[in-house]
């Protein structure tokens, strides 16, 4: 379910480079930030797709505990480059639209939202479960 969304985002990131506004509205540093965002999304795609490749080559007829552990780690590892990539491109778009330093503040706020929802909240819930608090 995550993979089609990431792939669509990757496609839009690639198309942006061929748009005339890319050269007109983004300076060399910002164009390199966009390239970094593309590289990070490519890493996220590789990490999200890795469990399928791993499974097909190591044991397609069974789902083992090792496979679940490896798959979980790979998908979790994909979340950081995905969040950073989204925030970099968000920053670039916000900078073009707002033309102010508020863009950086908004992007920083967005990375905090990703961090809380994707990393802090799940660990807080796991900690509550470990200490025996009801959900």
N, C-alpha and C positions, 0 to 999 in steps of 0.2 A: 504494500500500500504506500509506503514511503518512497519507494524507488521511482514510480512514474512522476511524482511531484518533483523530486530532485532532478530527474532527467529533463523535465519541462523547464525548470529554472535554468539548468545548464544551457539549454537551447536558446532561451531568451538572452542569457549572458553573452553567448557567442554572436547572436544576431546584432546586439547593440554595437559591437565593434565596427560593423559595416554600415552603420547609420552615419550620415553626414554630421549630425549633432555631436557625435562622439568626439570628433576632432575639434569642432567649434566650441563646445561648452566645457570640455574637460582638458586640463593642462596635462603635461607629461607625467607629473607625480600622480594625478588622479587616474590617468590611464593605466599606470602601473598598479595602482590599488585595485582597479577592475581586473587586471590580469591575475593578481594575487587571489581575488575572489573566485575567478574561474578555476585556478589551480586548486583551491581549497574545495570547491564543489566537485571537481574531478576526483580528489582524494576521498571525499564522502561517498561518491558513487561507487568507487572501487571497494570501499569498506562495506557498504550495504550489499553489494553484489557478491562479495567473497563467500558468505555462508552457502549460497547456492552452488558455487563452483566447488567448494570444499566438500559439500554433501554428495554431489554427483560423482566425485572422484574417490571418495573414501568409503562410501557405504550407502548407495542410493536406496537400498531396500530396507534400511533400518534407521531409526532415530535414537542415537545413543546419548548418554549423559555428557560425554565429551563434546559431541556435536552441538548440543544445546549450550554448553558453557562457552565454546569457541564462538558460536554464532552471536550469543549475547554480548560478548566482549567486543566483537567486530562492530556490531550495530551501535553499541555505546560509544566506541571510539569514533564513529562517524559523526556523532552529534556535535562535537566541538568544531571541526572544520566547517560543518554545515552552518552552524550558528554564526561563526565569524564571517563566512562568505556572505550570508544574508545581510549581516550588519554592515559590512563594507559597501555592498551595493546600495543598501538603504541610505548610508551616509552620502554616497555620490548623488543619488537621486534627490535627497533632501537638500544638499548643497546647491544643486542646480535650481531647484524650486525656490528655496528660501534665501539663497545667496547671503548666508550669514553663518556665524560660528554656532548657531543654534543646531545646525545639522549634526555636529559632533556630539553635542549633548543628547540629542534624540537617539543617535546611534548607540551611545553609551547606555542610555536607558533601555534600549531594546536588548542589548547584550545582557543586561541585568535581568530582564524579564526571562530571556532564554535560560540563563543560569539558574534562576529560582525555580522555574517550572520543570526544567529538564534534569537538574542535578540536585538542588536543595530539597525540593518537595518529596521526590521519591526516597531520598535518604532519611528525611525526617519521618516519613511514614514507616520505613523499615525500622527505624530506631524506636518509634512508638510500639511497634509490634514486638520488638525484642524485650522491652521493659514491661510488656503485658498490659498496656493501655488499650482500652476498647477503641475501635475505629470510628 
